[in-house]
Amino acid sequence: MGDQRMNNTQVSRTLTIGMFLVALGGCDQADDVGGMSGTDTSTGAAETSSDTVDDSTSGSGGEQSGSGQGSASGEDGGSTSGGADDGSSSGSDASTAGDGDESSSGEPEPTCEDGVRNGDETDVDCGGPTCDVCESGAACLEPTDCASGVCEGELCLAPSCGDGVVQDGETCDDAGESADCNADCSVAACGDGIVNPTAGEDCDAFGEQTETCEATCSSAACGDGVVNELAGEACDDGGESFTCWHTCVAKCDFDESVLPSTVSAFAYGEIDIDGFCHLVTGGNGNFLRVVRTDTGAVVNRAILPNASGVLGIAYDHNDDLVYATTGSGRLMSVDADAQVDDIMALPSTFQAIEMIPEGFGAYGGLIIGVSGQPVTGNVYVIDPVNETTEILGTAGAQLFTDLAFNFDGEDTELLLVSLFNGNVLSMDEAGTFTLVADLPNGTHDAIETDGTRAVVTSSSGPLALYEIDLESAAVTTTPNPFAMDGGSYPSGIVFDAAGDLIVKVSASGTSVREFSLD
């Protein structure tokens, strides 16, 4: 009996130790225990039987065997087994073997064909660095996630022109119009029929010139430097030149074959070419006369009342008027119908006038003139509409006798000649003077230019015609080529559109003739 109690006590202790080891997961430490089981390791509750100590001990939570190889199992799915020679452990919480498609937790590895958005996919089985690109409407993080290459708002968008990605059928796509790409995703080029303002196009007529569009894809306009006959242009030099008015109407080429032509017994003052291509000059007393370009006949154009001689003459292409200054100090105009308008009194007697071309400061369309008295070197701007004058520049002790505009590309300068000291000056629109050439002292009557050279006539001391190269300022002298009018008034001298120099000379009466400089 004492032995029986001892055995029971021993079994109870053994069960208690075994259950403690199971609770700690120390299955390998129970190899010396024959077997144990229990439902709750925290309470250690178990029933023991003294009937068969060597064979088995059982309780409500499990069973224990004391064979040469022992095992233990519990309701949590784990089991332990051990033997004298070897032991192993297994359970759902830990595994040393498993399928290759499963993670260490037993879950399947993500694939691009499992029908689930997982791993580094941006949408179901697409996107990310591993799977195929996604179709339109799928979620994305980068353009590379999308078949279209367009990811906006974390959604793949359908391909379209303007999305910034060159798609099939597109030659370019700059996400809108650019200087190199049209809005329809075609390469921008003048002549493609598509107006691309970003590329500097105003129009595009498929490379053809039209009435409103140049072949360069700029709007057709007089003054653009391109002759557009469809728009009615006869010429276009980008502004007024020696051959073209700023309105793109060709200047006249006077038929010098009708010359010489006698104007009158004595006629001083300037000459100019009007809108009919006739030469206009002053006549004796109050007459304004013209030399017809078709016949050379001299006719009275108009009578200027109380003129006391006609001095300065300038043709206004804008209004088709001939302006004239008189010895009585008046400014008058004559229209195409020979109607005279006595416009205004001038500060003094103006010996020469010119129409101011567009581009010479803010004075385009007005008149510029020089006065012989007093000797102050004043250059005046005359506004015939508002009947006002202003001094634009003052050169000091100069007596200017004539002036002419030189069209030098985009720049326009005014050239002036001084009567006695031989100074040839230029003046800009700010009234600043620059010495161009210093000619010998004499009576220098008139100046004219054709863009490359200025021509000055001298009627005394010595009688000569001077050519001034406007680039180098070199002076070429032609002695006494013809008898010029004497006195302090400017003789008439003008270039026509063909570059022929036409002069007014005194020889058996005052005549107009052509003089060749070549």
ChimeraX attribute file (.defattr): number of C-alpha atoms within 10 A of each C-alpha:
attribute: neighborCount
match mode: 1-to-1
recipient: residues
	/A:1	6
	/A:2	7
	/A:3	8
	/A:4	12
	/A:5	11
	/A:6	11
	/A:7	14
	/A:8	17
	/A:9	14
	/A:10	13
	/A:11	21
	/A:12	17
	/A:13	11
	/A:14	17
	/A:15	25
	/A:16	19
	/A:17	15
	/A:18	27
	/A:19	27
	/A:20	17
	/A:21	16
	/A:22	23
	/A:23	13
	/A:24	10
	/A:25	14
	/A:26	14
	/A:27	22
	/A:28	17
	/A:29	12
	/A:30	24
	/A:31	21
	/A:32	16
	/A:33	21
	/A:34	25
	/A:35	28
	/A:36	29
	/A:37	28
	/A:38	27
	/A:39	19
	/A:40	16
	/A:41	19
	/A:42	10
	/A:43	11
	/A:44	17
	/A:45	17
	/A:46	21
	/A:47	14
	/A:48	18
	/A:49	13
	/A:50	14
	/A:51	11
	/A:52	9
	/A:53	15
	/A:54	12
	/A:55	12
	/A:56	18
	/A:57	25
	/A:58	17
	/A:59	16
	/A:60	13
	/A:61	16
	/A:62	17
	/A:63	18
	/A:64	21
	/A:65	19
	/A:66	17
	/A:67	14
	/A:68	13
	/A:69	18
	/A:70	21
	/A:71	25
	/A:72	24
	/A:73	21
	/A:74	18
	/A:75	11
	/A:76	10
	/A:77	10
	/A:78	16
	/A:79	18
	/A:80	21
	/A:81	19
	/A:82	23
	/A:83	18
	/A:84	10
	/A:85	8
	/A:86	10
	/A:87	15
	/A:88	12
	/A:89	18
	/A:90	13
	/A:91	13
	/A:92	11
	/A:93	10
	/A:94	12
	/A:95	12
	/A:96	8
	/A:97	7
	/A:98	10
	/A:99	10
	/A:100	10
	/A:101	12
	/A:102	12
	/A:103	12
	/A:104	15
	/A:105	10
	/A:106	15
	/A:107	10
	/A:108	13
	/A:109	13
	/A:110	18
	/A:111	16
	/A:112	18
	/A:113	11
	/A:114	12
	/A:115	12
	/A:116	14
	/A:117	17
	/A:118	16
	/A:119	15
	/A:120	15
	/A:121	25
	/A:122	24
	/A:123	24
	/A:124	18
	/A:125	23
	/A:126	26
	/A:127	27
	/A:128	20
	/A:129	12
	/A:130	13
	/A:131	18
	/A:132	16
	/A:133	24
	/A:134	27
	/A:135	20
	/A:136	18
	/A:137	14
	/A:138	19
	/A:139	23
	/A:140	27
	/A:141	18
	/A:142	17
	/A:143	20
	/A:144	18
	/A:145	28
	/A:146	28
	/A:147	18
	/A:148	21
	/A:149	23
	/A:150	23
	/A:151	23
	/A:152	14
	/A:153	10
	/A:154	16
	/A:155	22
	/A:156	26
	/A:157	23
	/A:158	15
	/A:159	18
	/A:160	18
	/A:161	20
	/A:162	19
	/A:163	20
	/A:164	16
	/A:165	19
	/A:166	19
	/A:167	17
	/A:168	9
	/A:169	9
	/A:170	15
	/A:171	13
	/A:172	22
	/A:173	24
	/A:174	18
	/A:175	17
	/A:176	15
	/A:177	19
	/A:178	17
	/A:179	15
	/A:180	16
	/A:181	21
	/A:182	26
	/A:183	19
	/A:184	17
	/A:185	26
	/A:186	18
	/A:187	16
	/A:188	23
	/A:189	20
	/A:190	20
	/A:191	16
	/A:192	16
	/A:193	15
	/A:194	19
	/A:195	21
	/A:196	23
	/A:197	14
	/A:198	14
	/A:199	17
	/A:200	12
	/A:201	19
	/A:202	17
	/A:203	23
	/A:204	24
	/A:205	20
	/A:206	16
	/A:207	17
	/A:208	13
	/A:209	20
	/A:210	16
	/A:211	13
	/A:212	16
	/A:213	22
	/A:214	22
	/A:215	19
	/A:216	19
	/A:217	28
	/A:218	18
	/A:219	18
	/A:220	23
	/A:221	20
	/A:222	22
	/A:223	18
	/A:224	16
	/A:225	14
	/A:226	18
	/A:227	20
	/A:228	23
	/A:229	13
	/A:230	13
	/A:231	15
	/A:232	12
	/A:233	17
	/A:234	17
	/A:235	23
	/A:236	25
	/A:237	20
	/A:238	20
	/A:239	21
	/A:240	23
	/A:241	23
	/A:242	20
	/A:243	21
	/A:244	19
	/A:245	22
	/A:246	21
	/A:247	19
	/A:248	26
	/A:249	17
	/A:250	18
	/A:251	23
	/A:252	21
	/A:253	17
	/A:254	24
	/A:255	18
	/A:256	19
	/A:257	12
	/A:258	17
	/A:259	19
	/A:260	17
	/A:261	19
	/A:262	22
	/A:263	25
	/A:264	17
	/A:265	13
	/A:266	18
	/A:267	27
	/A:268	26
	/A:269	27
	/A:270	28
	/A:271	26
	/A:272	22
	/A:273	25
	/A:274	20
	/A:275	15
	/A:276	12
	/A:277	19
	/A:278	23
	/A:279	22
	/A:280	25
	/A:281	30
	/A:282	29
	/A:283	25
	/A:284	17
	/A:285	18
	/A:286	18
	/A:287	21
	/A:288	24
	/A:289	24
	/A:290	25
	/A:291	25
	/A:292	20
	/A:293	21
	/A:294	13
	/A:295	13
	/A:296	20
	/A:297	15
	/A:298	19
	/A:299	14
	/A:300	16
	/A:301	22
	/A:302	19
	/A:303	17
	/A:304	24
	/A:305	16
	/A:306	14
	/A:307	23
	/A:308	16
	/A:309	22
	/A:310	28
	/A:311	29
	/A:312	30
	/A:313	29
	/A:314	25
	/A:315	22
	/A:316	21
	/A:317	17
	/A:318	11
	/A:319	10
	/A:320	14
	/A:321	21
	/A:322	23
	/A:323	23
	/A:324	29
	/A:325	29
	/A:326	27
	/A:327	19
	/A:328	18
	/A:329	22
	/A:330	23
	/A:331	24
	/A:332	22
	/A:333	22
	/A:334	21
	/A:335	16
	/A:336	14
	/A:337	9
	/A:338	15
	/A:339	13
	/A:340	19
	/A:341	14
	/A:342	15
	/A:343	15
	/A:344	18
	/A:345	17
	/A:346	19
	/A:347	15
	/A:348	15
	/A:349	22
	/A:350	27
	/A:351	28
	/A:352	27
	/A:353	28
	/A:354	24
	/A:355	23
	/A:356	24
	/A:357	22
	/A:358	15
	/A:359	15
	/A:360	17
	/A:361	12
	/A:362	11
	/A:363	17
	/A:364	13
	/A:365	19
	/A:366	17
	/A:367	20
	/A:368	26
	/A:369	27
	/A:370	25
	/A:371	24
	/A:372	22
	/A:373	15
	/A:374	13
	/A:375	13
	/A:376	15
	/A:377	20
	/A:378	23
	/A:379	22
	/A:380	21
	/A:381	21
	/A:382	25
	/A:383	16
	/A:384	17
	/A:385	9
	/A:386	9
	/A:387	12
	/A:388	13
	/A:389	17
	/A:390	13
	/A:391	14
	/A:392	18
	/A:393	18
	/A:394	16
	/A:395	18
	/A:396	10
	/A:397	12
	/A:398	20
	/A:399	24
	/A:400	32
	/A:401	28
	/A:402	33
	/A:403	27
	/A:404	25
	/A:405	25
	/A:406	22
	/A:407	19
	/A:408	13
	/A:409	12
	/A:410	9
	/A:411	10
	/A:412	21
	/A:413	16
	/A:414	20
	/A:415	23
	/A:416	27
	/A:417	29
	/A:418	27
	/A:419	24
	/A:420	21
	/A:421	16
	/A:422	19
	/A:423	21
	/A:424	23
	/A:425	21
	/A:426	21
	/A:427	21
	/A:428	17
	/A:429	16
	/A:430	10
	/A:431	16
	/A:432	13
	/A:433	17
	/A:434	13
	/A:435	13
	/A:436	21
	/A:437	18
	/A:438	15
	/A:439	20
	/A:440	15
	/A:441	16
	/A:442	18
	/A:443	25
	/A:444	36
	/A:445	29
	/A:446	30
	/A:447	28
	/A:448	24
	/A:449	25
	/A:450	24
	/A:451	17
	/A:452	13
	/A:453	19
	/A:454	22
	/A:455	22
	/A:456	24
	/A:457	28
	/A:458	30
	/A:459	24
	/A:460	19
	/A:461	12
	/A:462	14
	/A:463	19
	/A:464	22
	/A:465	23
	/A:466	21
	/A:467	22
	/A:468	22
	/A:469	18
	/A:470	18
	/A:471	10
	/A:472	9
	/A:473	15
	/A:474	12
	/A:475	16
	/A:476	12
	/A:477	14
	/A:478	13
	/A:479	12
	/A:480	15
	/A:481	12
	/A:482	18
	/A:483	16
	/A:484	24
	/A:485	24
	/A:486	17
	/A:487	13
	/A:488	17
	/A:489	22
	/A:490	31
	/A:491	29
	/A:492	30
	/A:493	27
	/A:494	24
	/A:495	23
	/A:496	21
	/A:497	18
	/A:498	14
	/A:499	17
	/A:500	19
	/A:501	20
	/A:502	23
	/A:503	22
	/A:504	29
	/A:505	26
	/A:506	21
	/A:507	15
	/A:508	10
	/A:509	12
	/A:510	21
	/A:511	19
	/A:512	25
	/A:513	19
	/A:514	21
	/A:515	15
	/A:516	9
	/A:517	11
	/A:518	4
